[in-house]
């Protein structure tokens, strides 16, 4: 499986960006896709996830009401619409996909996912 992210960039505080992640290869076993981020000097953290069979979405508290995860089944793509961005959202953003090894209850854990994209940088200036 390969994941390719795009859409990152530099934006002012309060602005918006939309990240995309295109999946290719053996995605048939997928049960979820997620977005994580890693700021300089910090650990990678969960941002959002979508359960593929139900469309149920989950978010970390700090982005609820500002970020929206969505998907395009035909294009095998997951999106992260980010609105009202804040300087603390500055990070490298990674999308990830699982291969059905674990319960989707673990969507928030990086170990749940089997493949990762290369990351796209998001910088929010104050």
Secondary structure per residue as TSV (DSSP state, phi and psi in degrees):
chain	resnum	aa	ss	phi	psi
A	1	X	-	360.0	137.5
A	2	X	E	-122.8	140.4
A	3	X	E	-124.3	131.6
A	4	X	E	-126.6	116.2
A	5	X	E	-93.6	155.5
A	6	X	E	-156.6	168.0
A	7	X	-	106.6	-5.4
A	8	X	-	-71.6	172.2
A	9	X	E	165.5	-166.8
A	10	X	E	-104.3	130.1
A	11	X	E	-143.7	150.9
A	12	X	E	-78.5	156.1
A	13	X	T	-54.8	133.7
A	14	X	T	93.5	-10.3
A	15	X	-	-82.3	-175.3
A	16	X	-	-132.6	151.9
A	17	X	E	-143.8	153.2
A	18	X	E	-125.7	116.9
A	19	X	E	-90.9	146.5
A	20	X	E	-125.8	150.5
A	21	X	E	-141.2	114.4
A	22	X	E	-99.5	127.7
A	23	X	E	-101.4	142.1
A	24	X	E	-141.8	158.3
A	25	X	S	98.9	-150.2
A	26	X	-	-83.5	84.9
A	27	X	-	-100.8	3.6
A	28	X	T	-61.6	-28.4
A	29	X	T	-87.1	-1.0
A	30	X	-	-59.2	138.6
A	31	X	-	-118.3	-17.6
A	32	X	E	-160.0	159.0
A	33	X	E	-132.8	147.6
A	34	X	E	-138.5	164.1
A	35	X	E	-118.6	134.2
A	36	X	E	-125.7	165.3
A	37	X	E	-143.0	154.5
A	38	X	E	-139.1	116.2
A	39	X	-	-88.5	157.6
A	40	X	T	-55.6	128.6
A	41	X	T	77.6	5.8
A	42	X	S	-121.7	164.5
A	43	X	-	-78.6	157.3
A	44	X	-	-66.0	136.9
A	45	X	E	-129.0	151.0
A	46	X	E	-68.9	139.3
A	47	X	E	-116.3	-54.8
A	48	X	E	-159.7	156.1
A	49	X	E	-148.1	154.3
A	50	X	E	-131.2	128.4
A	51	X	E	-81.9	122.6
A	52	X	T	-68.0	-36.9
A	53	X	T	-74.3	-33.0
A	54	X	T	-107.7	-19.8
A	55	X	-	79.1	4.2
A	56	X	-	-63.2	137.3
A	57	X	E	-117.9	152.0
A	58	X	E	-137.2	148.5
A	59	X	E	-140.1	150.0
A	60	X	-	-72.2	152.9
A	61	X	G	-58.1	-36.8
A	62	X	G	-68.6	-15.2
A	63	X	G	-114.0	-3.8
A	64	X	T	-58.8	133.5
A	65	X	T	86.5	-11.7
A	66	X	T	-116.2	-35.2
A	67	X	E	-108.9	147.8
A	68	X	E	-135.8	125.0
A	69	X	E	-97.4	137.9
A	70	X	E	-148.2	176.1
A	71	X	E	-143.6	158.7
A	72	X	E	-126.4	103.8
A	73	X	T	-61.5	-41.1
A	74	X	T	-64.2	-35.1
A	75	X	T	-96.2	1.3
A	76	X	T	51.3	49.1
A	77	X	E	-128.8	142.2
A	78	X	E	-117.4	143.9
A	79	X	E	-119.6	156.0
A	80	X	E	-133.4	103.6
A	81	X	E	-84.8	122.9
A	82	X	E	-118.3	115.4
A	83	X	-	-114.8	161.6
A	84	X	S	48.9	50.2
A	85	X	-	-65.2	147.1
A	86	X	-	-122.1	157.1
A	87	X	G	-55.2	-32.0
A	88	X	G	-72.3	-7.0
A	89	X	G	-83.0	-6.9
A	90	X	-	-60.5	124.3
A	91	X	E	-179.0	170.1
A	92	X	E	-86.9	130.9
A	93	X	E	-107.4	133.1
A	94	X	E	-123.7	137.6
A	95	X	E	-100.5	156.9
A	96	X	E	-146.4	155.3
A	97	X	E	-138.4	143.0
A	98	X	-	-100.3	174.1
A	99	X	-	-123.0	23.7
A	100	X	S	78.8	21.1
A	101	X	-	-77.3	-31.6
A	102	X	S	-125.6	164.7
A	103	X	-	-61.2	143.8
A	104	X	G	-66.9	-5.6
A	105	X	G	-62.3	-20.0
A	106	X	G	-99.0	22.4
A	107	X	T	-55.9	-24.4
A	108	X	T	-87.1	-4.1
A	109	X	S	-102.1	136.3
A	110	X	G	-63.3	-29.2
A	111	X	G	-69.0	-15.0
A	112	X	G	-68.2	-27.4
A	113	X	-	-96.7	148.5
A	114	X	S	-106.5	-27.3
A	115	X	E	-133.9	147.3
A	116	X	E	-131.8	149.9
A	117	X	-	-80.7	-179.8
A	118	X	-	-84.2	-12.7
A	119	X	-	96.1	151.4
A	120	X	E	-136.7	136.0
A	121	X	E	-86.9	134.0
A	122	X	E	-121.8	123.7
A	123	X	E	-124.1	124.4
A	124	X	E	-114.0	117.6
A	125	X	E	-92.0	146.7
A	126	X	-	-88.1	360.0
